Amino acid sequence: MTPSRLNQGLILLCVFAVIGACLYGSTTLEASRVLRALVGGGDPADVIVVWQIRLPRAFAALIVGFTLGICGAALQGLLRNPLAEPGVLGVSASAALGATTAIYYNLVLVSPWILPLASIVGALGSTALLALAATRNAPVITLLLIGVGLSAFAGALMSLLLNLAPTPFSLADMINWSLGSVANRSFSDLILASPFLAVGIALLMLGRSGLVLLSLGEESALAAGLNVRGLRILIVAGTGLAVGAAVSLAGAIGFVGLIAPHLVRPLVGYDPGRTLLSSGLLAGLLLVLADMGIRALHTTVELNLGVVAALGGAPVFVWIILRRGRSLA
């Protein structure tokens, strides 16, 4: 299967998944009713359910997954680390810390742009630290330990903010961002995050050819004329913008950016440049399906998407470590 065929197939599956997400909810709608609602016809109640509740939620899961998949593939290519991923390396946790800090101090009341900006600042800080360690030729284990430390420190600070939450409402908001969810998202939320997502993803896509050269080794890449420092800045800036915006939209969701590149990489001939788009599409598909699974579970309280992603992704993460063994050292 060629990469273009793979991407076409994934796009088609994503479309079917989004339509499927519109079919299912607390009240199951027939396919004919959903299709009429999508074109603005049929029962006005169906139009409200589809356009204001289910479709924005499905798009949010798709966009967040797409972003995390691309960022995970880009970080793995930049750090030449098979376990690099925004959640594992503390980027998502740092972005969530920025968001919860903005919520804690009621900065979101000043401007709706504060939340994505605070998330982006947190993501950029942690990504820059990881890139700095990579420039000093730190081994993979060191990078992983730095990521674990960043996640732990960001988690500790978030726990402190939760402990000091002034009101139950702010506490509930901060918990929501720390656990990750796309419930109750609107097209306004998507529009607010879209500029940062678009710029971040564009920067990552611009670095595709550089990641291909970097996979040959830093010395070979330099000999081929690659500006390695510029590539690091490009990937760091793109990851910070994209992950920060994704976290401001859905909170902290981990592991999907780790799993998708591993599944896609053999199908694209282990080409780091071609892995990016395919990883994004697969990760988006996985998150939409996971969110549909959440709604299919008839629990008293709806599970958070970030919790479900961690439950499914953490065992895969351990399996990858055990499989690669000493090659990670």
N, C-alpha and C positions, 0 to 999 in steps of 0.2 A: 504494500500500500504506500503510495506516494504521500508526502506531507500535505499537498493540496487536497487530495482525496480525503485524508484524515480530517483536515480542518472542515471540509464541506460536510462530512458526516457528523462531526461534533456540532456544527452550527445547526444542522437539521434536528439533531437530538435536543439541543437547547431550546429550539422553537417549540418542539413537541412538549418538552418539560414545562415551559412557561404556560402553554395552553392547558396542560394537565393540572398545573397549580391553580388555574382559574376555575377548573371544574370542581375541585374538591375543597371543602371547608366545613364549618359547623353545619351548613345546609348544602347538600349536594345539588348541583345544578346540572341539568341535561346539557349535552354538547350543543344541541341546537339553540338553547337559550343563551349559552355563553357566547356562541358565534354571533348571534343577533346583538347581544350586548356589546361585543367588541366593536361592532360597526355603528354603535349608537342607537340601535333599534330595540324593539321588544319592550318588556316590562321595565318601567323606570327604576324599580327596586333592584332588578338584575343589573342594570347599568351602574347603579351606585355600588353594589357589591363587587362587581368586576373591576370597575375603573378606579374606585377609591379605596378598596381594601385588598383584593387578591392580586391584581396586576402590579401595583406598586411594590407589594411584598415580594412577588416573584422576581421582578426586575432588580430589586435591592439585593436579593440572594445571588442572582446571576452576576450582577456587576461586582459585588464584593468578592465572590469566588473568583471571577475572572481576574480581578486586580491582585488578589493574594497568590493566584497561580503564576501569573507573570512575574511578580516580585520574587516568589520563591525560586523560580527558574533563573532569574537574573542574578540573585544572590549566590546561588550554587555555582553559576558560571564565573562570577567575579571572584569569589573566595576560593574557587575550586574545592568546594566543600560539599559533599553529597548530602549532608544533613542541614545545610543552611536553609532557613525559612524564617519569615518574619516573626512567627510565634515562638519558635525554638530559640532564636537569637535575641529575644527580648524586644524586638522592634514594636510588635503589636502591644505588648504590655506597657512600653514607654509611651506609645500613642494613647492608650487607654488612660494612663496616668495624667497626661495632658488634658484629656477630655474631662475626667473626673475632677481635676483641679479647677477647671473652668466652671463646672457645675457647682462645686463646693463654695466658691467665692461669688456665685451668681453673676459671673461675667457674661453668661449667655443673654442676660437681660439687657446688656449694653448694645449688643449686635448679634444677629444670628450667625455672622461669620466667625465669631470668637471660637466656637466649638471646633470647627474644622481646622482653624489656624492653630489652636492649642494642641490638637492631636498631631498636626504636622510637625510642630516644634519638637514634641516628644519623640516622634519617629525619626526625625532628622538627627537629633542628638545621639541616639543609640546607634543608628546606621553609620554615622561618621566615626564613632568610636571603634566599631568593628572594622571599618575600612582602614583606619589608622593602624590597627593591630595587623591587618593583612599586609600593609605596606612594609611592615617590619619583619615579614616572612614568618609570622607566628604559625606554629603547627595547627592542624585542624582541631586537635583536642583543646588547645589553648583558646581558640575562637569559640568553641562550644562552651567552655567554662566561662568565658566572658559573657556569652549570651545567657547562660544560666544565672550568673551573678546579676546581670541587668534585669532579668525577669524577676528574680527574688527581691532585688532592691525596689523595683517599681511596684511589685506586689505588696511589699511591706509598707510603702508610702500610701498605696491605695487603701490598705487595711487601716492605716492611721486616719485617713480622711473619712472612711466609713465609721470608724469609732467616734470621731468628733463631729459627725454630721449634725447640723443644727436642727433639722426638722425631719420627720418621717418621709416627706415628699422628696427632699434632696437625697436622702438615704436610698430610697427606691430607685431614683434616677441613676445614682452612681453604681448601684448593684447591677442595674440593667446594662450599663456600658461595660462593666467588668466581666459579665457573663456572656455577653454577645447575643443579639437578637435582631431580626428584621421585622418583627411584628409591629403593626401600627405605623409603618412607614408610609409616607405620601410622596407624590411626584415632586412636591416642593422640597422635600429632603434630598431627593435625587438631584434636582436641579442645583441645589446649594453645593453639593459635593462634586458635581460633574466637572467644573473647571479645573479643580486640583487633580481629579482623577485623570482627565484628558491630558493635561500637561505631564503628569508623572509617567503615565503609560507611554506617551510619545517619546519622552527622554529614554526610557528603557528600550523601546523599539529602535531608537537611533543607535544604541550601543550593541545591536545584534552582531554586526560584522566584527566589532572589537572583541566580543566574547569568543567568537570562533578563533581568532588569532591567539587570544589569551589561553585557550585550551591547549595550545601547543607548548606552553611554558612561557614565563615572563621574558626570558632572554631571547627566545625565538620571536616573540611578539615585538620586542623592541627592535630586533634586527629587521623585522618586516616593516618597520616604520610606525608602529602603533604608539600612540600617546597614552601610556598606561595610566598616568596620573589623571589625565583628562577623562579616561574611561571610568576610573573610580569615582570621580566627581559626578559624572553623568549618572551612573548607576545609583550612587548614594542619594543624589538629589531626586531622581525619579522614584526610588523606593520610598524615601521619606514623604514626598508629596502624595504618592498613591496610597501607601499604607495609612498615613494620617487621615486622608479623606475617607478611606474605607472604614476605619475605626470610628470616625465621627458619624458614619452612617449606620453601622451595625454593631459597634463595640468590638471587643477583642475576640477573634475567632482564630484558633490555631490549627496547625497540622495539615490543612487542606493544601497549603502552598508547598508542603513537603511531599505529600503523596502524589499529587498530579504530575510533577516533573518526572518522578521515578517511573510512573506508569507510561508516560508518553515517550521518554527518551529512547527506548529501543525501537519504537515505531518510526522515529525520524532519523535513524542512523546515528544517534548520539551526537547530533549537531546542536551545539548550544544556542545558536541563533534561531533555528527552526523550532526548538523546544519551547520558546517563550509563548507564542500565540497558541499552540496546541495545549500547553499546560493551562493557560488562562481559560480556554474554552472548556476543558475537562473539569477544572476546579469549579467553574461556574455551574456546570451541569450537576456536579456532585452536591453543591450547596443547595441548589433548587430541589433536588431529590431528597436531601436530608431534611429540608424545611417541610416538604410534603409529608415525610415520614413522621415528623413531629406532630403535624395536624391529624395524622391518622391514628396516633396514640390517644386514646380517650382517658387522659390523666386528669386529676382534679385541678392541677395547676399546669399550664403549658410549659414544657421544657424549653430552656434557652438553646438557641442554635449553637452557641459556643460550647456549651456543655456536651451536646451530642457530638460535635466535631471532635472534641477532646477524647470522648469515650471511644470513638471509632479510630481516631488518628494515633493516639498514644501507643496502643499495641503494635500498630504498623511501624511506628518510629523505633520501638524496641526491636522488632523483627529486622529492620534494616541494619541496626547496629550489630546485632548478632550475626547477620549474614555477611557483613563486610569485615567484621573482626579486626584483625591487626592492620588492615589497610587504612584504617582511620587514624592511626598514630602518626 
